[in-house]
Amino acid sequence: MQKGKIFVVGFGPGDREHITKRAVDALQQSDHIMGYKTYVELIQHLVTTKSIVSTGMTEEVSRAQDAVKKAEAGHIVSVISSGDAGVYGMAGLVYEVLIEKGWSESTGIEVEVVPGISAINSCASLLGAPVMHDACTISLSDHLTPWTVIEKRIEAAAMADFVIAFYNPKSGRRTRQIAEAQRILLKYRSPDTPVGLVKSAYRDTQNIILTTLEEMLEHDIGMLTTVVVGNSSTFFYDNKIITPRGYQRKYTLGEEKQILKPHQRLRKEAEPWALDQETGEAEEGHEEIVAVEKKTETPQSKPKLTSLALAKQALSMVKNDPAIGGNEENPFLVQQEIESIFEFAVSPGVANKMITPDQMRILADVLGENGTMEYTPDHRLIVKLPTDNPQKIVGIIEKSGLLVQPVGDVVIVKACDFCYGEKAESIPYAEEITDVLGGIKMPKELHVGFNGCGMACYRAVFDDIGIVYRKKKFDLFIGSKPVGRTAHAAQPVVEGLEPGQLLSLLTDIIADYKENAHPNERFFKYFKRVKKILHFNHYDMTCKIKVEEAPCGD
């Protein structure tokens, strides 16, 4: 079989003028284009293939897995990222998926990362020249990085006077991070420090705001905004943000007569911080130039320090401080350990909704100080905690009588409480479905709702697959859309199904969806797209209602 290929394409800000020719060539050579739906829309006019898979914001892993699967089948695939694919983009994930499968460059499918203009560069060009000196990028998304680690990075960058570009600063549910970042920065920088807010750089909805560190939160900041914070020498000039090249020590701005002539300013020895690349020591003449510039210091006024001595002095600040990664045995080693976060769901059972005090105490002991627990609408607790021994954790919780289940894009079975066990006849069927199908990996989270009587008060008909036990048989519903302007109940497909046929039919429906749906494609969208699951045809369940106009009030 012919080997496939994966292009990981960074297409820059999104407009045609700022995408490279190599990126366009890669897109037009590809059999499949895969990416976040907003990014797909930006480059759709540049591609010729009809196979375009657009997925949601949080589906990067499944996107990378699907791309590898298609490439292994001999296809050419482009996985796209805005900006540069190697900066908070898809390049690393594609390689991680390949590495898990034992890929090697010499024998495996070919991978080419096509670089693009990252947001720090595109946004800086619109603001003026804010990144003329040492700068860094920090993502404020704690989806995959613990917030404690992000805090350390902000603190370190603030102390070191870096120009900082914040990516992913804020979302609908994640609002406190940018406020925390501002709080940390204000410990080290003036409230008047220039800040640029650039939303959707070089796109139709582009918006640029110049503000200050103190007032930045008074403006709209979202996921499409890049926040560029200047350093201690950054200044405003004529609606631009400018960071001088070298804290103005190389030359004197605004002076009619320069101390050094232009050709002298650009010499290596004119850099007050210039280092010999072999010895790491300051160049000869360092102190004399500083004295000329400042006119108040002389070589004798303070001792000469090598770069190594300065580095030791700085690193001594983190020695013996575990809170910021210090290491007593090796004070020069600052290292952040990668935490293993175990995430799972806990419930008292399929039919039972009651958790005992003893079970809650056991959960609290397992969580400790670093774990979190969140209650969900489907009567489960989502638990997250750092551990290198997940099996031990599962054993402790299961021993208490609680049910432990996977989370994420899996089959989730939820059932009513069977009127506190008074209508227990169908409970064994619900438990069997949970044992056999619960936790199976899916293209998207799939909810199976189970009601123990014809009243259907648990609203199973508003789940992806709804099951209602009625007159000792089952009614089956599929394809609900529970939220949104066009929300609707699931479509009834079977009435009076014999109990012995239920599990096999559910298994076949779920297998059809798992095998053929796109990554991140919800069940109702899949049903609507393919028009048929097994022998069940799709029907439009939405009702077009005419809304009367409001009276004018006369």
C-alpha positions in Angstrom: 0.0 0.0 0.0 1.2 3.5 -0.8 2.3 5.4 2.2 0.3 8.4 3.2 1.5 11.7 4.5 0.4 14.3 7.1 0.9 18.0 6.6 0.6 19.9 9.9 -0.2 23.4 8.4 0.0 26.7 10.2 -1.8 29.2 8.1 -1.1 32.4 10.1 -3.8 34.9 11.0 -6.2 33.6 8.4 -6.1 36.1 5.5 -4.8 35.1 2.1 -2.0 37.7 2.2 -0.3 36.1 5.2 -0.4 32.4 4.4 2.7 30.9 2.8 2.8 29.4 -0.6 3.9 26.1 0.9 0.9 26.1 3.1 -1.5 26.6 0.2 0.3 23.9 -1.8 0.0 21.4 1.1 -3.7 22.1 1.4 -4.3 21.6 -2.3 -2.3 18.4 -2.4 -4.4 16.8 0.4 -7.2 14.3 0.2 -8.5 15.3 3.6 -8.5 18.6 5.6 -9.0 18.4 9.3 -9.3 21.2 11.8 -11.3 23.3 14.3 -14.5 24.5 12.4 -13.6 28.2 12.7 -10.2 27.6 11.1 -11.7 25.4 8.4 -14.0 28.3 7.4 -11.0 30.6 7.1 -9.1 28.4 4.6 -12.0 26.7 2.8 -11.7 28.8 -0.3 -8.1 27.7 -0.7 -8.7 23.9 -0.9 -9.9 21.7 -3.6 -10.7 18.5 -1.8 -14.3 17.7 -0.8 -13.3 15.8 2.3 -13.2 18.4 5.0 -13.8 17.4 8.7 -14.4 20.3 11.1 -14.6 19.5 14.8 -15.0 21.4 18.1 -12.6 23.4 20.1 -11.6 20.6 22.6 -11.3 17.7 20.1 -7.6 18.1 19.2 -6.7 14.6 20.3 -9.4 12.8 18.3 -8.5 15.0 15.4 -4.9 13.9 15.5 -5.9 10.3 15.9 -8.2 10.4 12.9 -5.5 12.1 10.8 -3.0 9.4 11.6 -5.6 6.7 10.8 -6.3 8.2 7.4 -2.6 8.7 6.6 -1.9 5.1 7.5 -4.6 4.1 5.0 -2.5 5.8 2.2 -4.2 9.3 2.1 -2.6 12.7 2.2 -4.0 14.6 5.2 -3.7 18.3 6.3 -4.2 19.0 9.9 -4.6 22.8 10.2 -3.9 25.3 13.0 -4.1 29.1 12.9 -0.9 30.9 13.6 2.0 28.4 13.7 1.2 24.8 14.1 4.1 24.3 16.5 2.9 27.1 18.9 0.0 25.8 20.9 -1.1 24.1 17.7 -1.5 20.5 16.4 2.1 19.6 15.6 3.0 18.2 19.0 -0.3 16.2 19.3 0.2 14.6 15.9 3.7 13.5 16.9 2.4 12.2 20.3 -0.2 10.0 18.6 2.4 8.7 16.1 4.9 7.9 18.9 2.2 6.0 20.8 1.8 3.8 17.7 5.6 3.2 17.5 6.2 5.5 14.5 9.7 6.2 13.2 10.7 8.7 10.6 12.5 6.2 8.5 9.8 3.6 8.2 6.6 5.3 9.1 4.3 7.8 7.3 5.9 11.1 6.3 5.1 14.2 8.4 5.8 17.7 7.4 5.2 20.7 9.7 4.5 23.8 7.6 5.3 26.9 9.6 3.0 30.0 9.9 2.9 33.4 11.5 2.2 33.0 15.2 -0.2 35.4 17.0 2.6 37.1 18.9 4.1 38.2 15.5 0.9 39.1 13.7 -0.5 41.1 16.7 2.8 42.8 17.3 2.8 44.1 13.7 -0.5 45.7 14.3 0.5 47.3 17.6 3.8 48.8 16.4 6.9 47.2 17.7 6.2 45.8 21.2 8.4 42.7 20.9 11.7 44.3 20.0 13.3 42.9 23.1 13.2 39.6 25.0 9.7 38.2 25.0 7.7 35.1 25.9 4.3 33.5 25.2 2.1 32.1 28.0 -1.2 30.3 27.5 -3.7 31.0 30.2 -5.7 27.8 29.4 -5.5 25.4 32.3 -7.2 22.6 30.3 -4.0 20.6 30.2 -1.6 22.6 32.4 -2.2 23.0 36.1 -2.9 26.6 37.1 -0.2 26.4 39.7 2.4 25.9 36.9 1.0 28.8 34.8 1.2 31.0 37.9 4.9 30.2 38.3 5.5 31.1 34.7 3.7 34.4 34.9 5.7 35.2 38.1 9.0 34.3 36.5 8.3 36.3 33.3 7.2 39.3 35.3 10.3 39.2 37.5 12.5 38.9 34.5 10.8 41.9 32.7 9.9 39.9 29.6 7.4 41.3 27.1 4.6 38.8 27.5 2.0 37.6 24.9 -0.9 35.9 26.6 -2.7 33.3 24.4 -6.1 31.9 25.3 -6.6 34.6 27.9 -10.3 34.1 28.7 -13.4 32.0 27.7 -17.0 31.8 28.7 -16.3 29.5 31.6 -12.7 30.5 32.3 -12.6 34.1 33.5 -10.4 34.4 36.6 -7.1 33.5 34.9 -6.5 36.8 33.1 -7.4 38.7 36.4 -4.9 36.6 38.3 -2.3 37.3 35.6 -2.9 41.0 36.0 -2.6 40.8 39.8 0.8 39.0 39.5 2.1 41.5 36.9 1.1 44.5 39.0 3.5 43.3 41.7 6.5 43.9 39.4 5.3 46.5 36.8 3.9 49.9 36.8 0.1 50.2 36.4 0.8 52.4 33.4 2.6 49.6 31.5 1.4 49.6 27.9 -0.9 46.7 26.9 -2.2 45.8 23.5 -5.4 43.8 23.0 -5.7 42.4 19.5 -8.8 40.4 18.6 -8.9 38.4 15.3 -5.8 39.9 13.8 -6.0 40.4 10.0 -9.6 39.0 9.9 -12.8 40.8 9.1 -13.6 41.2 12.8 -10.2 42.6 13.7 -10.2 44.9 16.7 -7.2 46.6 18.4 -7.2 48.3 21.8 -4.3 50.2 23.4 -4.7 50.3 27.2 -2.6 49.9 30.3 -1.9 47.1 32.7 -4.2 48.7 35.3 -7.1 49.2 33.0 -6.9 46.2 30.6 -9.7 44.3 32.3 -12.1 47.1 31.6 -12.1 46.0 27.9 -13.6 42.9 26.2 -11.1 40.0 26.2 -12.0 36.6 24.8 -10.5 33.4 23.3 -9.8 35.2 20.0 -7.8 38.0 21.8 -4.1 38.1 22.2 -2.9 40.2 25.1 0.5 41.8 24.7 2.0 43.3 27.9 5.1 45.5 27.5 8.2 45.5 29.7 9.5 48.3 32.0 10.8 50.3 29.1 7.9 49.9 26.7 6.1 53.2 25.8 3.2 54.6 23.8 3.9 56.8 20.8 1.3 58.1 18.3 -1.1 55.1 18.7 1.7 52.6 18.7 3.4 50.5 21.4 7.1 50.6 21.2 9.7 48.5 23.1 13.2 49.9 22.7 16.0 47.6 21.6 18.0 47.2 24.7 16.5 49.5 27.4 17.9 52.5 25.5 21.4 51.8 26.7 22.8 51.2 23.2 22.0 54.8 22.2 20.2 57.8 23.5 16.8 58.6 21.9 15.8 62.2 21.6 19.3 63.7 21.9 20.5 66.0 19.2 24.0 64.8 19.5 24.6 61.1 20.1 27.4 59.9 22.3 28.2 57.2 19.8 27.9 57.6 16.1 25.6 55.2 14.2 28.3 52.8 13.0 29.8 52.7 16.5 26.4 52.0 18.2 26.0 48.8 16.2 29.4 47.3 17.1 29.5 44.4 19.4 31.6 46.2 22.0 28.9 49.0 22.2 26.5 46.5 23.8 26.8 47.0 27.6 25.7 43.4 28.1 27.7 41.9 25.3 29.3 38.6 26.3 32.2 36.7 24.9 30.7 33.6 23.4 33.5 31.3 24.5 34.3 32.6 28.0 30.9 34.0 29.0 32.6 37.1 30.5 31.8 40.7 29.7 33.7 42.2 26.8 36.6 44.6 27.4 35.5 48.1 27.7 32.1 47.2 29.2 32.5 49.4 32.3 33.9 52.4 30.3 30.9 52.5 28.0 28.5 52.3 30.9 30.3 55.1 32.6 30.1 57.2 29.4 26.3 56.6 29.2 25.4 57.1 32.8 28.2 59.7 33.6 27.8 58.9 37.3 29.5 55.5 37.6 33.1 54.5 37.0 34.8 51.1 36.7 35.9 51.5 40.3 32.4 52.3 41.7 31.3 48.7 41.7 32.9 45.3 41.1 33.0 43.7 37.7 30.7 40.7 37.5 30.9 38.0 34.9 27.7 36.6 33.3 28.2 33.4 35.2 28.3 35.3 38.5 25.2 37.2 37.6 23.4 33.9 36.7 24.5 32.3 40.0 23.2 35.3 41.9 19.8 35.1 40.2 19.5 31.3 40.6 20.4 31.5 44.3 17.0 33.2 44.7 15.2 29.9 43.9 17.6 27.6 45.8 15.8 25.6 48.5 12.4 27.0 47.5 10.2 24.0 46.4 7.3 26.4 45.7 9.0 27.6 42.6 10.9 24.5 41.6 14.1 24.9 43.6 16.3 21.9 44.2 18.6 21.8 47.3 21.1 19.3 45.8 21.4 21.2 42.5 20.4 24.8 43.0 20.8 25.4 39.2 18.1 22.9 38.4 14.6 24.4 38.1 12.3 21.8 36.8 8.5 21.3 36.8 7.4 17.7 37.2 4.6 16.5 34.9 1.6 15.5 37.1 -0.4 12.4 36.3 -4.1 13.5 36.7 -6.6 10.7 37.1 -10.1 11.6 36.0 -13.2 9.4 36.4 -16.9 9.4 37.4 -18.4 8.1 40.6 -22.0 7.3 41.4 -23.8 5.2 43.9 -25.1 2.9 41.2 -27.4 2.7 38.1 -30.7 2.8 40.0 -29.5 4.1 43.4 -29.1 7.8 43.9 -28.2 7.8 47.6 -24.6 8.2 48.8 -23.9 7.4 52.4 -21.8 9.5 54.8 -19.1 6.8 55.0 -18.8 6.8 51.2 -18.5 10.6 51.2 -15.7 10.4 53.8 -13.8 7.8 51.7 -14.1 10.1 48.7 -12.8 13.0 50.7 -9.8 11.0 51.9 -9.0 9.9 48.4 -9.2 13.5 47.1 -6.9 14.9 49.7 -6.0 18.6 49.3 -5.2 18.5 45.6 -8.2 16.6 44.2 -11.5 18.2 42.9 -15.0 16.8 42.7 -17.8 18.2 40.5 -21.5 17.2 40.6 -23.1 16.7 37.1 -26.8 16.7 35.9 -26.7 13.0 35.3 -26.3 12.2 39.0 -22.5 11.5 38.9 -19.5 13.1 40.5 -16.5 13.9 38.3 -13.3 13.3 40.2 -9.9 14.6 39.3 -6.8 14.0 41.4 -3.0 13.6 40.9 -1.9 10.0 41.3 0.5 7.5 39.8 -1.6 4.5 41.0 -5.1 4.8 39.5 -5.9 1.2 40.1 -5.4 1.6 43.8 -7.8 4.5 43.8 -10.4 2.6 41.9 -10.1 -0.3 44.3 -10.6 1.8 47.4 -13.7 3.5 46.0 -15.3 0.3 44.6 -14.8 -1.4 47.9 -17.0 1.3 49.5 -19.8 0.2 47.1 -19.6 3.1 44.7 -19.6 2.7 40.9 -16.5 4.0 39.1 -16.9 4.8 35.4 -14.8 6.4 32.6 -15.4 10.0 31.5 -15.0 11.9 28.3 -16.3 10.8 24.9 -17.8 7.5 26.1 -21.2 5.8 26.5 -22.8 7.2 29.6 -25.8 5.2 30.9 -28.1 7.0 33.3 -31.3 5.8 34.8 -34.2 7.0 37.0 -34.4 5.9 40.6 -37.2 3.4 39.8 -39.4 5.2 42.4 -36.8 4.4 45.1 -36.9 0.7 44.1 -40.7 0.3 44.1 -40.7 -0.3 40.3 -37.6 -2.6 40.3 -38.7 -5.0 37.5 -36.5 -3.4 34.8 -33.4 -2.6 37.0 -31.5 -5.7 35.9 -31.8 -4.6 32.2 -30.4 -1.1 33.1 -27.5 -2.7 35.0 -26.7 -5.1 32.1 -26.6 -2.2 29.6 -24.2 -0.4 32.0 -22.0 -3.4 32.4 -21.8 -4.2 28.7 -21.9 -0.7 27.0 -21.0 1.8 29.7 -17.6 3.5 29.1 -17.1 2.4 25.5 -15.1 5.0 23.6 -17.2 7.1 21.2 -16.7 9.8 18.6 -18.5 12.1 21.1 -20.1 11.7 24.5 -23.2 9.5 24.0 -26.0 9.5 26.6 -28.3 6.5 27.0 -31.3 7.3 29.2 -33.4 4.6 30.9 -36.8 5.0 32.4 -38.4 2.3 34.5 -42.0 3.0 33.6 -44.2 4.6 30.9 -44.4 7.9 32.8 -40.8 8.6 31.5 -40.4 11.2 34.2 -36.6 11.0 34.0 -36.8 12.5 30.5 -35.0 9.6 28.7 -36.6 10.7 25.5 -34.2 13.8 25.6 -31.1 11.6 25.6 -29.2 10.4 22.5 -30.8 7.0 23.0 -33.9 6.8 25.2 -35.3 3.6 26.6 -38.7 3.4 28.3 -40.0 0.2 30.0 -43.7 -0.1 29.5 -46.0 -3.1 29.9 -43.0 -5.5 30.3 -41.5 -4.4 27.0 -39.4 -1.5 25.8 -40.0 1.5 23.6 -36.8 2.9 22.0 -36.1 6.6 21.0 -33.0 7.9 19.2 -31.5 11.2 18.1 -32.7 13.9 20.5 -31.3 17.4 20.4 -31.8 18.6 24.0 -30.6 22.2 23.7 -30.7 25.1 21.3 -33.3 27.0 19.3 -34.2 23.8 17.4 -34.3 21.5 20.4 -36.4 18.4 20.1 -37.1 15.0 21.7 -35.7 11.8 20.3 -37.5 10.1 17.4 -39.5 7.0 18.4 -38.2 4.0 16.4 -39.4 0.8 18.2 -42.5 0.1 20.3 -43.0 -3.0 22.3 -39.5 -4.5 21.9 -39.0 -7.8 23.7 -36.5 -7.5 26.7 -34.3 -10.2 25.2 -33.7 -8.1 22.1 -32.9 -4.8 23.7 -29.1 -5.2 24.4 -28.3 -6.6 21.0 -30.2 -3.7 19.2 -28.5 -1.1 21.4 -25.1 -2.7 20.6 -25.7 -2.5 16.9 -26.9 1.1 17.0 -23.9 2.2 19.0 -21.5 0.2 16.8 -22.9 2.0 13.7 -22.3 5.4 15.2 -18.8 4.5 16.5 -17.7 3.2 13.2 -19.0 5.8 10.9 -19.3 9.2 12.7 -16.8 12.0 12.3 -14.7 12.8 15.4 -16.7 15.1 17.7 -19.9 14.6 15.7 -22.8 14.3 18.1 -25.2 11.4 17.7 -28.2 13.5 16.5 -25.9 15.2 13.9 -24.7 11.9 12.6 -28.3 10.5 12.4 -29.3 13.6 10.4 -26.3 13.4 8.1 -26.5 9.7 7.2 -30.3 9.7 7.2 -30.4 6.1 8.3 -29.0 4.0 11.3 -29.5 0.3 10.8 -33.1 0.2 9.3 -34.3 3.3 11.1 -34.8 6.3 8.8 -34.3 9.8 10.0 -37.2 12.2 10.2 -37.2 16.0 10.8 -38.4 16.4 14.4 -38.3 20.1 14.4 -41.5 22.1 14.2 -41.5 25.4 12.4 -43.5 27.8 14.6 -44.4 31.2 13.4 -43.7 33.8 16.1 -46.1 36.7 16.2 -44.7 40.1 16.0 -44.8 42.2 19.2 -47.5 44.9 19.3 -46.2 48.4 18.5 -47.6 49.8 21.8 -49.7 52.6 20.2 
